Amino acid sequence: MSSEPIFIHSMFRAGSTYLFSRLRNCPDLYCYYEAMHELVAWASEDVHHLDIESRAEKMQQLHHPELDQSYFEELKAVWPAWEGALAPETVYGAYFTENPDDAGERFFSALCAASPAQPLFSECRTAGRIPALKSSVGGKHAYLWRNPWDQWWSYQIDPYFDAATRVIAHAKPLPEPLRALITEFAVAVAPVSSFSEAKDFYDLRPLDFRASYAWFYGLWLYLFDLAISSADLLINIDALGREPAYTDEVSKRLFGWGVSNADLSNACSPISCYTAEEAETFLAVESQVHGIFEALGWDAERFRRVLDLREQYRVSEPAGADKEVSEADYRRKLLSGRTHELSRAEKWAGLYEWQSRELEEARHDVAALHRALERDRKVLEHDRKVLSELESRLPNESKLREAELALANLRIAQLTASVSWRLTAPMRSLVALASRAIKKLANIVLFRDWLGPKVIALVARFPFLLRLAKLALQRFPTLRSILMGAPGVSEPVPNVDIDTDPAILSLRGEALYNQLARELAMPELPGAQADGERAHS
């Protein structure tokens, strides 16, 4: 018994489920169904997720053959050998990779090691990585293919196939001819890479016939060319079962790989009859795809080897007029339903565009509010920082003021307790009393206008009193201002009518009086000057 793995690669709706159901009955094989599946990647951490696709109604809807066990029974049986070995991005993101690590080498090697018999993989998402798997995992690799017209129509049985095929556009790297198809036919590509989000995007935006078939046929053409150069065996599902010689040839090749007792004689892939108008529509799109591939370097030989095989295995069912009309009506109904879906998708797209604009405006408003809040936050943070600094400084400044006040109180206490302060207490009392008396005298007009000159005349008689008067005027400016008139008064000091009789003064007294009067800017005694000169003479 060989332990070399066998891979059956294909696109969707190429008869892979039929072939899997027949090979699964071979006792020498351990068959994995679509191990490279987005659901398997999701179940890589929890194997119970695989139970989702085991519903009988789902199998009936897809026209799949009835199976004795669920699709993923073999995968569940060898769990946890492959736990965490398949990343979600590997399924579609690495569809065309040439790197063995990205192609899933670790995942498939784990399954091969866990298989109780020769492992066989029936895969619908690995056709673009046949060379990478062949070089890393080894084994035998077959490619299962079908005529593109019937295969594309088979896609219409469920929106999943069209959406999942469009997710392949997210592969990195994506071959240049396929990138050109996206541009030429305006095939919308989802802005997200996760399968579930991208599928939802494509479900809401179905393509029209021209774009849908162009994308499908471009993949069909590219993958078939790749399989011709890298696969060990090509299996055409249309000829399998219909042509006994071809069926026997395929069975023998598989037997040489270790597949025994594989009866493929009941294979019967549906073949449709197309009107001339339908055929012309298909061929027009294919011609446009060929032109894009040719412009990017595909030569005539490359096209020839693909198209020759397609023509070689073209199978024509005997068709009457009634069958042709009924099938055409059926397809017309499918297209009518697709037109309805497109109309609905356009409405959804319009709603989506409006919501996108509203969301963008809301984002701008939110961004403006965010900027305003950020400015306010910075201002608040600055104010909080300043307040914190003030709060930290306040106790220190308060303590400083308290210390200064305590020092001042101490100095006052020391001053009041000193001997000099106690000794000068009476003098301070007299000064205070004199100051109060002088202030009261300032309000007495009689003192300034009448008593003042009398005091001056009296003081002038005695030199000792005159000297004391000078010292008092210097010591008490208030008294001087009272005698001479307050500073700033615009009116001159009124002349004082001096009624002092010079006869009662000696010549010396008159001279001193006049000298003191001059210093005080007061009128002098009349006739005193001549007498004074006379006295001196």
C-alpha positions as CSV (number, residue, x, y, z in Angstrom):
1,M,0.0,0.0,0.0
2,S,1.4,3.4,-1.0
3,S,1.5,6.3,1.4
4,E,2.1,8.9,-1.3
5,P,-0.7,11.5,-1.2
6,I,-3.1,12.0,-4.1
7,F,-4.5,15.4,-4.9
8,I,-7.6,16.0,-7.1
9,H,-7.6,19.7,-7.9
10,S,-10.5,21.5,-9.6
11,M,-12.6,24.6,-9.7
12,F,-16.1,24.7,-8.2
13,R,-18.9,22.7,-9.9
14,A,-16.5,20.5,-11.9
15,G,-17.7,17.1,-10.5
16,S,-15.3,17.0,-7.5
17,T,-18.1,15.8,-5.1
18,Y,-19.0,12.9,-7.4
19,L,-15.4,11.8,-7.8
20,F,-14.9,12.1,-4.0
21,S,-17.9,9.9,-3.3
22,R,-16.6,7.2,-5.6
23,L,-13.0,7.2,-4.3
24,R,-14.1,7.4,-0.7
25,N,-15.4,3.8,-1.0
26,C,-11.9,2.5,-1.9
27,P,-10.6,0.6,1.2
28,D,-7.0,1.6,0.6
29,L,-7.7,5.4,0.6
30,Y,-8.4,7.9,3.4
31,C,-10.2,10.7,1.6
32,Y,-10.3,14.3,2.8
33,Y,-13.0,16.4,1.2
34,E,-12.1,20.1,0.6
35,A,-9.6,20.3,3.4
36,M,-8.5,23.7,2.1
37,H,-11.8,25.3,3.0
38,E,-12.6,28.6,4.8
39,L,-14.8,26.6,7.2
40,V,-11.9,24.2,8.0
41,A,-9.7,27.2,8.6
42,W,-12.3,28.5,11.0
43,A,-12.5,25.1,12.7
44,S,-8.8,25.0,13.1
45,E,-9.3,26.1,16.7
46,D,-12.6,24.3,17.3
47,V,-13.4,21.2,15.3
48,H,-17.2,21.4,16.1
49,H,-17.5,24.2,13.5
50,L,-17.3,21.6,10.8
51,D,-20.8,20.4,11.7
52,I,-22.4,23.4,10.0
53,E,-22.1,22.0,6.5
54,S,-23.6,18.6,7.2
55,R,-27.2,19.6,6.6
56,A,-29.0,17.2,4.2
57,E,-31.1,20.1,2.6
58,K,-27.9,21.9,1.7
59,M,-26.6,18.8,-0.2
60,Q,-29.8,18.5,-2.1
61,Q,-29.8,22.1,-3.0
62,L,-26.3,21.8,-4.6
63,H,-27.3,18.6,-6.5
64,H,-24.5,16.7,-4.7
65,P,-24.6,12.9,-4.6
66,E,-25.9,11.5,-1.4
67,L,-23.1,10.6,1.0
68,D,-23.0,8.0,3.8
69,Q,-21.0,10.3,6.0
70,S,-20.6,14.1,6.4
71,Y,-18.2,15.9,4.1
72,F,-15.6,16.5,6.9
73,E,-15.9,13.2,8.7
74,E,-12.2,12.3,8.0
75,L,-11.0,15.7,9.1
76,K,-12.9,15.4,12.4
77,A,-11.6,11.9,13.0
78,V,-7.9,13.0,12.9
79,W,-8.4,16.0,15.1
80,P,-6.4,17.5,16.7
81,A,-3.5,16.6,14.4
82,W,-4.2,19.7,12.3
83,E,-5.2,22.0,15.1
84,G,-4.0,25.5,14.4
85,A,-2.3,24.4,11.1
86,L,-4.5,26.3,8.6
87,A,-4.7,30.1,8.7
88,P,-7.9,31.7,7.2
89,E,-5.8,33.9,4.8
90,T,-4.1,30.8,3.3
91,V,-7.3,29.5,1.7
92,Y,-7.9,32.4,-0.8
93,G,-5.0,34.8,-0.1
94,A,-2.4,32.2,-1.1
95,Y,-4.4,30.8,-4.0
96,F,-1.6,31.4,-6.5
97,T,1.4,31.3,-4.2
98,E,4.7,29.6,-5.1
99,N,5.9,29.6,-1.5
100,P,5.4,26.1,0.0
101,D,4.9,27.5,3.5
102,D,2.1,29.8,2.3
103,A,0.6,27.1,0.1
104,G,-0.4,25.0,3.2
105,E,2.5,22.5,3.3
106,R,2.4,22.3,7.1
107,F,-1.4,21.6,7.1
108,F,-1.3,18.9,4.4
109,S,1.7,17.3,5.9
110,A,-0.1,17.0,9.2
111,L,-3.1,15.4,7.6
112,C,-0.8,13.0,5.7
113,A,0.9,11.9,8.9
114,A,-2.4,11.4,10.7
115,S,-4.0,9.3,7.9
116,P,-4.6,5.6,8.7
117,A,-4.4,4.9,4.9
118,Q,-3.1,6.5,1.7
119,P,-4.3,10.1,1.9
120,L,-6.4,11.5,-1.0
121,F,-7.4,15.2,-1.1
122,S,-10.3,16.4,-3.1
123,E,-9.8,20.2,-3.4
124,C,-11.6,23.1,-5.1
125,R,-9.3,25.9,-3.8
126,T,-5.8,24.6,-4.6
127,A,-5.6,24.6,-8.4
128,G,-3.5,27.8,-8.4
129,R,-0.9,26.3,-6.1
130,I,-0.3,22.9,-7.8
131,P,3.4,23.5,-8.4
132,A,4.0,24.7,-4.8
133,L,2.3,21.7,-3.3
134,K,3.9,19.3,-5.7
135,S,7.3,20.4,-4.7
136,S,6.7,20.6,-0.9
137,V,4.2,17.8,-0.1
138,G,4.9,15.6,-3.1
139,G,2.5,12.9,-4.3
140,K,0.4,12.7,-7.4
141,H,-1.7,15.6,-8.7
142,A,-4.7,15.3,-11.0
143,Y,-6.8,18.3,-12.4
144,L,-10.5,17.8,-12.8
145,W,-12.1,20.1,-15.4
146,R,-15.3,20.8,-17.2
147,N,-16.5,22.7,-20.3
148,P,-16.8,26.4,-19.2
149,W,-20.3,27.1,-20.4
150,D,-22.0,24.4,-18.4
151,Q,-19.7,25.0,-15.4
152,W,-20.6,28.8,-15.4
153,W,-24.3,28.0,-15.6
154,S,-23.8,25.5,-12.7
155,Y,-22.5,28.4,-10.6
156,Q,-25.9,30.0,-10.8
157,I,-27.5,27.3,-8.6
158,D,-26.2,29.1,-5.5
159,P,-24.8,32.7,-5.1
160,Y,-21.9,31.2,-3.0
161,F,-20.0,30.0,-6.0
162,D,-19.9,33.3,-7.8
163,A,-19.0,35.2,-4.6
164,A,-16.3,32.7,-3.6
165,T,-14.8,32.8,-7.1
166,R,-14.6,36.6,-6.8
167,V,-12.8,36.3,-3.5
168,I,-9.9,34.8,-5.4
169,A,-9.3,38.4,-6.7
170,H,-7.8,39.0,-3.2
171,A,-5.0,36.5,-3.8
172,K,-1.5,37.8,-3.3
173,P,0.1,37.6,-5.8
174,L,-2.7,37.8,-8.3
175,P,-1.5,36.9,-11.9
176,E,-1.3,39.9,-14.2
177,P,-3.9,38.7,-16.8
178,L,-6.5,38.4,-14.0
179,R,-5.7,41.9,-12.7
180,A,-6.2,43.2,-16.2
181,L,-9.6,41.4,-16.4
182,I,-10.7,43.2,-13.2
183,T,-9.8,46.6,-14.8
184,E,-11.2,45.8,-18.2
185,F,-14.6,44.5,-17.0
186,A,-14.9,46.8,-14.0
187,V,-15.2,43.9,-11.6
188,A,-15.7,45.4,-8.2
189,V,-13.3,44.2,-5.5
190,A,-14.3,44.2,-1.9
191,P,-12.3,46.6,0.3
192,V,-11.8,43.8,2.9
193,S,-9.9,40.6,2.7
194,S,-11.7,38.3,5.2
195,F,-13.8,35.7,3.5
196,S,-17.1,36.4,5.3
197,E,-17.0,40.1,4.8
198,A,-15.9,39.9,1.2
199,K,-18.6,37.3,0.4
200,D,-21.2,39.6,1.9
201,F,-19.9,42.4,-0.2
202,Y,-20.1,40.3,-3.4
203,D,-23.5,38.8,-2.5
204,L,-24.9,42.4,-2.5
205,R,-23.2,43.3,-5.8
206,P,-23.7,40.5,-8.3
207,L,-22.1,41.0,-11.7
208,D,-23.9,41.2,-15.0
209,F,-23.5,38.2,-17.4
210,R,-20.6,39.8,-19.4
211,A,-18.4,40.6,-16.3
212,S,-19.3,37.5,-14.4
213,Y,-18.5,35.1,-17.3
214,A,-15.3,37.1,-18.2
215,W,-14.0,36.7,-14.6
216,F,-14.9,33.0,-14.5
217,Y,-13.5,32.2,-17.9
218,G,-10.3,34.1,-17.3
219,L,-9.8,31.9,-14.2
220,W,-10.8,28.8,-16.1
221,L,-8.3,29.6,-18.9
222,Y,-5.4,30.4,-16.5
223,L,-5.9,27.4,-14.2
224,F,-6.3,25.0,-17.1
225,D,-3.1,26.2,-18.7
226,L,-1.3,25.9,-15.3
227,A,-2.6,22.3,-14.8
228,I,-1.5,21.3,-18.3
229,S,2.1,22.1,-17.4
230,S,2.1,20.9,-13.7
231,A,-0.5,18.2,-13.1
232,D,0.2,14.5,-13.6
233,L,-3.3,13.8,-14.9
234,L,-6.1,15.7,-16.5
235,I,-9.6,14.4,-15.9
236,N,-12.5,15.7,-18.0
237,I,-15.8,15.1,-16.1
238,D,-17.9,15.6,-19.3
239,A,-16.2,12.6,-21.0
240,L,-16.0,10.5,-17.8
241,G,-18.7,7.9,-17.9
242,R,-19.9,8.9,-21.4
243,E,-16.9,7.6,-23.2
244,P,-15.9,4.0,-21.9
245,A,-12.4,4.1,-23.4
246,Y,-11.6,7.4,-21.7
247,T,-13.2,6.2,-18.4
248,D,-11.0,3.0,-18.4
249,E,-7.9,5.1,-19.2
250,V,-8.5,7.3,-16.2
251,S,-9.3,4.3,-13.9
252,K,-6.0,2.7,-14.9
253,R,-4.0,5.8,-14.2
254,L,-5.6,6.1,-10.8
255,F,-5.0,2.4,-10.1
256,G,-1.3,3.0,-10.8
257,W,-1.4,5.6,-8.0
258,G,-2.9,3.1,-5.5
259,V,-6.6,3.6,-6.2
260,S,-8.3,0.2,-6.5
261,N,-11.9,-0.8,-7.2
262,A,-12.8,2.7,-8.3
263,D,-15.9,2.4,-10.5
264,L,-16.4,5.7,-12.5
265,S,-18.7,4.3,-15.2
266,N,-21.8,6.0,-13.7
267,A,-20.3,9.5,-14.0
268,C,-22.8,11.8,-15.8
269,S,-22.1,15.5,-15.7
270,P,-25.1,17.5,-17.1
271,I,-24.6,18.8,-20.7
272,S,-26.7,21.6,-22.0
273,C,-27.8,22.5,-25.5
274,Y,-27.3,26.1,-26.4
275,T,-29.0,28.2,-29.1
276,A,-26.8,30.0,-31.7
277,E,-27.5,33.3,-29.9
278,E,-26.3,32.0,-26.6
279,A,-23.2,30.4,-28.1
280,E,-22.4,33.7,-29.9
281,T,-22.7,35.6,-26.5
282,F,-20.3,33.2,-24.8
283,L,-17.8,33.3,-27.6
284,A,-17.8,37.1,-27.8
285,V,-16.8,37.4,-24.1
286,E,-14.1,34.6,-24.5
287,S,-12.7,36.5,-27.5
288,Q,-12.3,39.6,-25.5
289,V,-10.6,37.7,-22.6
290,H,-8.2,36.1,-25.2
291,G,-7.3,39.5,-26.4
292,I,-6.4,40.6,-22.9
293,F,-4.3,37.5,-22.3
294,E,-2.6,37.9,-25.7
295,A,-1.7,41.5,-25.0
296,L,0.1,40.3,-21.8
297,G,2.3,37.7,-23.5
298,W,0.2,34.6,-24.2
299,D,1.3,33.2,-27.5
300,A,-0.7,31.2,-30.0
301,E,0.8,27.9,-28.8
302,R,-0.3,28.5,-25.3
303,F,-3.9,29.2,-26.4
304,R,-3.8,26.2,-28.8
305,R,-3.0,23.6,-26.2
306,V,-5.9,24.7,-24.0
307,L,-8.4,25.2,-26.7
308,D,-7.5,21.9,-28.5
309,L,-8.1,19.9,-25.3
310,R,-11.4,21.8,-24.8
311,E,-12.5,20.9,-28.3
312,Q,-11.2,17.3,-28.0
313,Y,-13.4,16.6,-25.1
314,R,-16.5,18.5,-26.3
315,V,-19.4,16.3,-25.7
316,S,-22.7,16.8,-27.6
317,E,-25.9,15.4,-26.3
318,P,-28.5,14.4,-28.8
319,A,-30.9,17.2,-28.6
320,G,-34.3,17.7,-30.0
321,A,-36.0,21.0,-30.6
322,D,-38.2,20.6,-27.5
323,K,-35.2,20.0,-25.2
324,E,-33.3,22.9,-26.7
325,V,-36.3,25.2,-26.1
326,S,-36.9,24.0,-22.6
327,E,-33.3,24.4,-21.6
328,A,-33.2,27.9,-23.2
329,D,-36.3,28.8,-21.2
330,Y,-34.8,27.6,-18.0
331,R,-31.6,29.6,-18.6
332,R,-33.7,32.6,-19.5
333,K,-35.5,32.3,-16.2
334,L,-32.2,32.2,-14.4
335,L,-31.0,35.3,-16.2
336,S,-34.3,37.0,-15.4
337,G,-33.7,36.2,-11.8
338,R,-30.1,37.5,-12.1
339,T,-31.5,40.7,-13.7
340,H,-33.7,41.1,-10.7
341,E,-30.8,40.6,-8.4
342,L,-28.8,43.2,-10.3
343,S,-31.6,45.7,-10.0
344,R,-31.8,45.1,-6.3
345,A,-28.0,45.3,-6.0
346,E,-28.1,48.7,-7.8
347,K,-30.6,50.0,-5.3
348,W,-28.5,48.7,-2.5
349,A,-25.4,50.2,-4.1
350,G,-27.2,53.6,-4.3
351,L,-28.2,53.3,-0.7
352,Y,-24.7,52.3,0.2
353,E,-23.2,55.3,-1.6
354,W,-25.6,57.7,0.2
355,Q,-24.8,56.1,3.5
356,S,-21.1,56.3,2.7
357,R,-21.4,60.0,2.0
358,E,-23.4,60.6,5.2
359,L,-20.9,58.5,7.1
360,E,-18.0,60.5,5.7
361,E,-19.7,63.8,6.6
362,A,-20.3,62.5,10.1
363,R,-16.7,61.4,10.3
364,H,-15.7,65.0,9.4
365,D,-18.0,66.4,12.1
366,V,-16.6,63.9,14.6
367,A,-13.1,64.8,13.6
368,A,-13.8,68.5,14.1
369,L,-15.4,67.8,17.5
370,H,-12.5,65.6,18.4
371,R,-10.0,68.4,17.5
372,A,-12.1,70.8,19.6
373,L,-12.2,68.4,22.5
374,E,-8.5,67.8,22.1
375,R,-7.8,71.6,22.3
376,D,-10.1,71.9,25.4
377,R,-8.4,68.9,26.9
378,K,-4.9,70.5,26.4
379,V,-6.2,73.8,27.9
380,L,-7.7,72.0,30.8
381,E,-4.5,70.0,31.3
382,H,-2.5,73.2,31.3
383,D,-4.9,74.9,33.8
384,R,-4.8,71.8,35.9
385,K,-1.0,71.8,35.8
386,V,-0.9,75.5,36.8
387,L,-3.4,75.0,39.5
388,S,-1.4,72.0,40.8
389,E,1.8,74.2,40.9
390,L,-0.1,77.0,42.7
391,E,-1.4,74.5,45.2
392,S,2.0,73.1,45.7
393,R,3.5,76.5,46.2
394,L,0.7,77.9,48.4
395,P,1.6,76.0,51.6
396,N,5.3,77.2,51.2
397,E,4.2,80.8,50.6
398,S,1.8,80.6,53.5
399,K,4.5,79.2,55.7
400,L,6.8,82.0,54.6
401,R,4.3,84.7,55.4
402,E,3.6,83.1,58.7
403,A,7.4,83.0,59.4
404,E,7.8,86.7,58.4
405,L,4.8,87.7,60.6
406,A,6.3,85.7,63.6
407,L,9.7,87.4,63.0
408,A,8.1,90.8,63.0
409,N,6.1,90.1,66.1
410,L,9.3,88.8,67.8
411,R,11.1,92.0,66.8
412,I,8.3,94.2,68.1
413,A,8.3,92.2,71.4
414,Q,12.0,92.6,71.7
415,L,11.8,96.3,71.0
416,T,9.0,96.9,73.5
417,A,10.9,94.9,76.1
418,S,14.1,96.9,75.6
419,V,15.4,99.5,78.2
420,S,15.6,102.3,75.7
421,W,12.0,101.8,74.8
422,R,11.0,102.1,78.4
423,L,13.2,105.1,79.0
424,T,11.9,107.0,76.1
425,A,8.2,106.3,76.9
426,P,7.7,109.7,78.7
427,M,9.3,111.6,75.8
428,R,7.1,109.8,73.3
429,S,4.1,110.7,75.3
430,L,5.2,114.4,75.4
431,V,5.8,114.4,71.6
432,A,2.5,112.9,71.0
433,L,0.8,115.4,73.3
434,A,2.6,118.3,71.6
435,S,1.7,117.0,68.1
436,R,-1.9,116.8,69.1
437,A,-1.7,120.3,70.7
438,I,-0.1,121.8,67.5
439,K,-2.8,120.2,65.3
440,K,-5.4,121.8,67.6
441,L,-3.6,125.2,67.4
442,A,-3.7,125.0,63.6
443,N,-7.4,125.5,63.8
444,I,-7.2,128.5,66.0
445,V,-7.1,131.6,63.8
446,L,-6.6,133.8,66.8
447,F,-3.3,132.2,67.5
448,R,-1.9,132.8,64.0
449,D,-3.4,136.2,63.4
450,W,-3.1,137.9,66.9
451,L,-1.2,135.8,69.4
452,G,1.5,134.8,67.0
453,P,3.0,138.3,66.6
454,K,2.8,138.9,70.3
455,V,4.8,135.7,70.9
456,I,7.3,136.7,68.3
457,A,7.7,140.1,69.9
458,L,8.2,138.6,73.3
459,V,10.7,136.0,72.0
460,A,12.6,138.7,70.1
461,R,13.4,140.5,73.4
462,F,15.4,137.6,74.7
463,P,18.2,136.0,72.6
464,F,17.9,132.7,74.5
465,L,14.2,132.5,73.8
466,L,14.9,133.4,70.1
467,R,17.3,130.5,69.8
468,L,14.8,128.1,71.4
469,A,12.1,129.5,69.0
470,K,14.4,128.8,66.0
471,L,15.0,125.2,67.2
472,A,11.3,124.7,67.8
473,L,10.4,125.9,64.3
474,Q,13.0,123.5,62.9
475,R,11.8,120.7,65.1
476,F,8.1,121.2,64.5
477,P,7.4,122.1,60.8
478,T,3.7,122.1,61.6
479,L,4.2,125.0,64.0
480,R,6.3,126.9,61.4
481,S,3.5,126.4,58.8
482,I,1.0,127.8,61.3
483,L,3.1,130.9,62.0
484,M,4.1,131.5,58.3
485,G,0.9,130.3,56.6
486,A,0.2,126.7,55.3
487,P,2.2,125.7,52.2
488,G,0.2,125.8,48.9
489,V,-2.1,128.6,50.1
490,S,-2.4,131.1,47.2
491,E,-3.4,134.1,49.2
492,P,-0.4,135.8,50.9
493,V,-0.2,136.0,54.6
494,P,-2.1,139.1,55.6
495,N,-0.1,141.9,57.0
496,V,-0.1,141.9,60.7
497,D,-0.9,145.2,62.2
498,I,1.8,145.4,64.8
499,D,0.7,147.7,67.5
500,T,3.9,147.2,69.5
501,D,5.3,150.6,70.5
502,P,9.0,150.7,69.6
503,A,9.5,153.0,72.5
504,I,9.2,150.1,74.9
505,L,11.9,148.2,73.0
506,S,15.5,149.1,73.3
507,L,17.5,149.7,70.2
508,R,18.9,146.1,70.5
509,G,15.4,144.7,70.9
510,E,14.1,146.6,67.9
511,A,17.0,145.3,65.8
512,L,16.4,141.7,66.9
513,Y,12.6,142.0,66.3
514,N,13.1,143.2,62.8
515,Q,15.7,140.5,62.1
516,L,13.2,137.8,63.4
517,A,10.4,139.5,61.4
518,R,12.5,139.4,58.2
519,E,13.1,135.7,58.7
520,L,9.5,135.1,59.2
521,A,8.5,137.3,56.3
522,M,6.5,139.6,58.6
523,P,6.3,143.4,58.7
524,E,9.1,145.2,60.5
525,L,8.6,147.9,63.1
526,P,8.3,151.3,61.5
527,G,11.2,153.7,62.0
528,A,13.2,151.0,63.6
529,Q,15.8,150.9,60.8
530,A,16.8,154.5,61.2
531,D,17.0,154.2,64.9
532,G,19.1,151.1,64.4
533,E,21.5,152.8,62.1
534,R,21.6,155.7,64.5
535,A,22.4,153.5,67.4
536,H,25.2,151.9,65.4
537,S,26.6,155.2,64.6
